[in-house]
């Protein structure tokens, strides 16, 4: 389905590259579309790009809604296929 999904930044690599983690899946993403990203930030990711920063509460609520709708498992499977 390829929805945008919240993930936490766990590492900053290069100027515009970060590693995010969600449910045990780690993935390298581009942060070029955001002004500033720090380790610990939550970002909304889609097709390898961080699109928007989220509060931890927004991230948790979004993940909860995705799980309730039955799409979280599918999105995590897609992330695992392209994991870092």
C-alpha positions, 0 to 999 in steps of 0.5 A, spaced: 500 500 500 505 504 501 503 509 506 507 514 510 509 511 517 512 514 523 519 512 525 524 514 530 531 517 528 536 513 531 542 515 527 544 521 523 549 519 517 551 524 512 548 531 511 541 528 509 541 521 511 538 518 517 537 511 520 530 510 523 527 505 526 520 502 527 518 495 530 525 493 530 526 495 523 531 499 521 532 503 514 536 509 511 532 515 509 533 522 506 532 528 510 533 533 505 526 535 505 526 537 512 530 543 515 533 540 521 533 533 524 536 530 530 537 523 533 530 521 537 526 525 533 519 522 530 518 523 522 513 521 517 517 517 512 514 515 505 518 512 499 525 513 503 524 520 505 522 524 511 516 528 510 514 531 516 517 531 524 512 529 529 511 529 536 512 522 540 504 522 541 502 524 534 507 518 532 504 513 537 497 515 535 498 514 528 501 507 529 495 505 533 490 508 528 494 504 522 494 498 527 487 498 528 485 499 521 489 493 519 495 496 515 501 497 520 503 490 518 503 491 511 507 497 511 512 494 516 513 488 511 514 493 505 519 496 510 523 490 511 524 488 504 528 495 503 531 495 510 538 498 511 
